[in-house]
Amino acid sequence: MVVKVYGPACASAHRVMVCLVEKEVEFETIPVNILTGEHKNPEFLKLQPFGSLPVIQDGDYTLFESRAILRYYAEKYKSQGTDLLGKTMEDQGLVQQWLEVEAHNFQPPLYNLLRQIMLSSHCGITRDEQVIKESEEKLGKVLDVYEDRLSESRYLAGDFFSLADLAHLPLTEYMVGPVGKAYMIKERKHVSAWWDEISSRPSWKKVLEMISK
Ligand SMILES: N[C@@H](CCC(=O)N[C@@H](CS)C(=O)NCC(=O)O)C(=O)O
């Protein structure tokens, strides 16, 4: 049975899609239109009571929260496709650590920038230059930590590509694209090399192609 991914026009759904491609799991996308408020319809709230995307349905099983979905598929298909969890307990701990860093340190300031710069018209908020400045400073400090880390290992959790790297793909793609902050990546040598490497993976190129249609 093919996995259903409800999204797909949102960064968190792209995170799930790239994981499924890496794990060689077949899926189809079910469009849910955030702009018309479809994600708050009673039917959709039965799947995701908070009215947020993405959600997957795998047979009778329903799961939401993109990073929970990543962990689920990485474990369920551990020996299929790319191993995204690490081999030793220590590597696995580091994957989980950097996955948390992505969620709690990296994403919040970048999401603020995205809201302010790309989505302010949709979100009904007035662009606030002070919020943009502070968010950029915060994100810069996070990227300085990444620069140190990536000067000693090829990927975030070690010398292997993992969920920790994969989770960064969708929002960083917006960051270097429509948010206009590519220089924050380029001016950090190791972060820049890491981004070039992870964003050239065939799995990510495939997702970009899927979402461009
Ligand atoms: N922590 C959630 C965040 C999901 C999220 O922010 N989804 C956005 C779209 S990318 C959304 O549904 N926004 C509409 C809303 O929450 O009302 C996850 O990782 O799945």
The ligand as a Gaussian input file, in Angstrom:
#p B3LYP/6-31G(d) Opt

LIG

0 1
 N        6.023000      20.823000      14.130000
 C        5.219000      20.643000      12.932000
 C        5.109000      21.971000      12.243000
 C        4.278000      21.875000      11.021000
 C        3.979000      23.213000      10.405000
 O        4.490000      24.269000      10.803000
 N        3.144000      23.152000       9.388000
 C        2.705000      24.325000       8.711000
 C        2.929000      24.163000       7.227000
 S        4.628000      23.839000       6.822000
 C        1.222000      24.486000       8.919000
 O        0.486000      23.523000       8.868000
 N        0.805000      25.714000       9.162000
 C       -0.574000      26.040000       9.296000
 C       -1.041000      26.046000      10.712000
 O       -0.331000      25.511000      11.606000
 O       -2.123000      26.586000      10.930000
 C        5.880000      19.593000      12.039000
 O        7.115000      19.552000      11.995000
 O        5.174000      18.811000      11.396000

